Amino acid sequence: MRFDDASSGWTRASFASPRDWQLPYTEDHDALAARTLERLADGPGFAVVTGAPVAAMTTDEVRSFSESMLGHLGRPLPQGRGRETALAWLVRDEGASAHTDERRFHEVAYTSKSRGSLHLHNDQAVQPFGHAPDYLALLTHRKARIGGESLLLDAWTAYRVLRREFPRELDRLRRPFAIDRRHVTPDGQNPVVRSPVFEPSEDGLRVRCNVKRIETAYPLTGRTPPPADLAALDALRRVLGRTDLRLTLALEEGDCLVVDDRRILHGRTGYQDHDEPDRRRCLVRVMLGRHPVGPPTLPQASVSSTSETGSRGVGVPSGP
């Protein structure tokens, strides 16, 4: 596929094969970073680096390797609190659950430490541990026995569909919501942040999308969601639930998924793990801020209700 096709907002049908998003690993991490950043800025907003040499490494070695390799893409950001703070965060089942025994969403759980499914979202929405990551990377050390596929959806496409099919609801999504971030609140800071889901600006389209965390914020703020809020979130949930808009990726051991967190929403299917502890699913997550090379800019997507394309052909088109 052509980069400028993908950079205007993609659907599942935009890709002919996995080769459209894959990049082979090379020990030249500067060159690898340059090619990856090209895919993030001028392509589909994500890439999968294949064949990273992690099979014989210990978990600690993979963590160090991920920081070294991905540090060429951007500045690794601290994750966690206190003694658990790390630049390379382990995404594996440690007995956490995304839901309570009453099947209510568990607001303070690290869902990265569970084996359940994860809804589509981007991490910028909750400003984890006081950061707004530009890029998010997941390096696969070991994969699950069954399941655990990564889900991706282009938020520019979601915006375009909402503009066409749910214009009234999109208007509400452009105004701030309270967002619950109890699970990643920096010490001494507010567990609620406020932001629109979609924020058009002269610099591009800023996306902060986490439907579940918006819903759990209402009790924290003492508000009952008004009908307009419920309708807007329902419309967003319906668009994010469209299987024709999203990709499902089965990452192999040694694959590293890198996404532009300002544009691409990610999630995960639930999984069943191996019985042997040393074979159980383990990914290493690194959040990255861009290296300062000039004034900050957002990915360029057209956000006007009248214009369907932006500069350089990089916009939100009218078609699906």
C-alpha positions, 0 to 999 in steps of 0.5 A: 500500500502507499504511505499517503493512502494509509496516512489519510486514515485506514480501515482493515481493507486498506492493507493487502498483507502484513508486509504493509506494516512489517519492518525487518529488524536490523542491528543498526538501530538508528536506521531502524528508528528512521524507517519506523518513524517514517511509518508513524509520521507518513504512513499508517501510524504504526509498524511491526518490527519483526525478528528482534533477537530476544528468544535466548534472552532473560526477561531482564535482558529483554527489558534492557534490550527494549530500552536500548533499541527503542531509545532511538525512537524517542525518550523512554518515559517512567511507568509505575510508582515507587519501587515498581517504576520502570522504563520497560514495563512488563505486560503479563498476567500477574493475577490482576483482573479488569473486573471485580467479582461482581463483574464491574470494571476494576478502576484501580487495576493494572489491566496490563497485568491481567489476561482479559481482553482490553478495550480500544483506547490510547494512553494519552487519554489518562496521561499515565504517571504524569506523561502524555506519550507520543509513541507506545511500543510492545516487544513480544518476548513470549506469546500466549498459548491461545489468544492475546492478539493486538487490536488496532484502530485508526482514530482518524477513521473513527473521527471521519465515520462519526462526522458522517454518521453521528454529527451531533454526537461528535459535537459532544465528543469535541467537548471535555469529559472527565476521565478516570485515571486512578490506576496511573495517577502520579502521587499527589495529583488529581485522579481525574483529568479532563479532555475532549475525545477529539480536539481539532486544532490548527496543528491537527487532530488530538485524540484522547479516547478511553470510553471505559475510563470516561464512564467510571469518572462520573461517580468520582465527579458526583455527576450523573451522565446526561443523555447527550453524554450517553448518546455520544459515548454510545455512538463512539462505542458503536464505531469502535466496535466495527470489525471492518475498521480495525486490525487484529495482529497476532504478534510473534516472539521477537515482534515489536509493535510501535504505534503513534499514541496520538492517533492509533487506538490499541486493545487486546483479545483475552488469552489462555496461557501456558502452564509452564511459568517460563513459557507464559506470555510476556511483552515489554511496554515502552512509552516514548516521548519524541526527541526534541528536534523542533517545535512540537506538532501533531499528526496532520489530519483534516478536522474541518467539517467542510474540508475532507483533505489536508495538506500533502494529501494527509487528511480525513477523507470522506469515504470509509 
